[in-house]
Amino acid sequence: MSTRIMLLGIRIKELRKRVGLSQDQLAEKVGIESKYLSRIEVGKRYPSLDALERIADSLEVEMKELFDFAHHDNESITPLGIEEALVGASNEELRLVFKLIKAVRK
């Protein structure tokens, strides 16, 4: 998976949560399947230009905001910062992060 694709998915999820929409609600507004949106948000799929435009419109942002990753470059990489980033993560997401940490620390 490309880092940029993952960052795009993370950014879409951030913006979706900021406006208080569930994945199902955003997917419905955009006209795509919830499963497809989920794959976009975890960086497994890259949306078409048309889908990106509809996502931006549904989130009421300019499309360039979907690619604003600057705040991720400036985040504090500390145990506390990592802990804060995991607040609200599902058990599945936590298991994945744990496996990644273990793999990197070997």
C-alpha positions as a printed NumPy array, in Angstrom:
array([[  0.   ,   0.   ,   0.   ],
       [  1.234,   3.442,  -0.895],
       [  1.708,   5.864,   1.978],
       [ -0.145,   8.565,   0.048],
       [ -3.136,   6.293,  -0.528],
       [ -3.178,   5.475,   3.173],
       [ -2.934,   9.175,   4.061],
       [ -5.798,   9.976,   1.679],
       [ -7.962,   7.379,   3.41 ],
       [ -7.016,   8.666,   6.846],
       [ -7.784,  12.228,   5.735],
       [-11.209,  11.262,   4.347],
       [-12.006,   9.492,   7.616],
       [-10.901,  12.556,   9.639],
       [-13.072,  14.873,   7.567],
       [-16.013,  12.459,   7.713],
       [-15.817,  12.277,  11.494],
       [-15.402,  16.052,  11.723],
       [-18.785,  16.543,  10.056],
       [-20.347,  13.754,  12.119],
       [-21.123,  11.263,   9.367],
       [-20.89 ,   7.503,   9.633],
       [-19.32 ,   5.519,   6.8  ],
       [-22.777,   4.401,   5.743],
       [-24.076,   7.967,   5.66 ],
       [-21.141,   9.286,   3.632],
       [-21.243,   6.33 ,   1.254],
       [-24.934,   6.971,   0.643],
       [-24.341,  10.68 ,  -0.021],
       [-21.481,   9.863,  -2.401],
       [-23.365,   7.058,  -4.131],
       [-20.894,   4.266,  -3.391],
       [-21.021,   1.081,  -1.326],
       [-20.077,   1.356,   2.362],
       [-17.563,  -1.464,   1.906],
       [-15.852,   0.494,  -0.885],
       [-15.623,   3.602,   1.322],
       [-14.195,   1.468,   4.115],
       [-11.491,   0.181,   1.76 ],
       [-10.7  ,   3.739,   0.701],
       [-10.375,   4.848,   4.332],
       [ -7.928,   2.051,   5.188],
       [ -5.852,   2.656,   2.058],
       [ -6.773,  -0.534,   0.2  ],
       [ -8.544,   1.227,  -2.668],
       [ -7.945,   4.481,  -4.492],
       [-11.136,   6.288,  -5.494],
       [-11.741,   7.557,  -9.015],
       [-11.58 ,  11.286,  -9.689],
       [-15.369,  11.358,  -9.896],
       [-15.672,   9.635,  -6.508],
       [-13.13 ,  12.055,  -5.004],
       [-15.178,  15.005,  -6.25 ],
       [-18.367,  13.543,  -4.785],
       [-16.615,  12.782,  -1.463],
       [-15.332,  16.365,  -1.256],
       [-18.783,  17.747,  -2.127],
       [-20.454,  15.504,   0.459],
       [-17.957,  16.601,   3.114],
       [-18.406,  20.234,   2.028],
       [-14.684,  20.772,   1.433],
       [-12.605,  21.665,  -1.587],
       [-11.008,  18.609,  -3.151],
       [ -7.524,  19.891,  -2.288],
       [ -8.42 ,  19.476,   1.413],
       [ -8.601,  15.726,   0.865],
       [ -4.873,  15.865,   0.118],
       [ -3.866,  18.119,   3.022],
       [ -1.556,  15.769,   4.892],
       [  0.678,  18.473,   6.413],
       [ -0.669,  18.001,   9.924],
       [  0.422,  14.349,   9.803],
       [  4.013,  15.358,   9.058],
       [  4.078,  17.607,  12.118],
       [  2.502,  15.21 ,  14.604],
       [  4.458,  14.374,  17.678],
       [  5.669,  10.794,  17.485],
       [  5.695,   9.93 ,  21.16 ],
       [  4.054,   7.091,  23.064],
       [  1.414,   9.586,  24.21 ],
       [  0.864,  10.803,  20.635],
       [  0.446,   7.211,  19.485],
       [ -1.966,   6.535,  22.334],
       [ -4.023,   9.604,  21.408],
       [ -4.11 ,   8.501,  17.77 ],
       [ -5.601,   5.171,  18.845],
       [ -8.484,   6.63 ,  20.833],
       [-11.684,   5.267,  19.366],
       [ -9.962,   2.545,  17.341],
       [-11.815,  -0.73 ,  16.968],
       [-10.422,  -3.964,  18.389],
       [ -9.527,  -5.031,  14.84 ],
       [ -7.62 ,  -1.779,  14.248],
       [ -5.83 ,  -2.127,  17.595],
       [ -4.798,  -5.71 ,  16.777],
       [ -3.408,  -4.555,  13.424],
       [ -1.459,  -1.69 ,  15.002],
       [ -0.094,  -4.052,  17.659],
       [  1.07 ,  -6.523,  15.003],
       [  2.72 ,  -3.705,  13.052],
       [  4.533,  -2.442,  16.14 ],
       [  5.762,  -5.93 ,  16.988],
       [  6.993,  -6.44 ,  13.409],
       [  8.836,  -3.117,  13.343],
       [ 10.411,  -3.634,  16.779],
       [ 11.908,  -7.075,  15.922]])
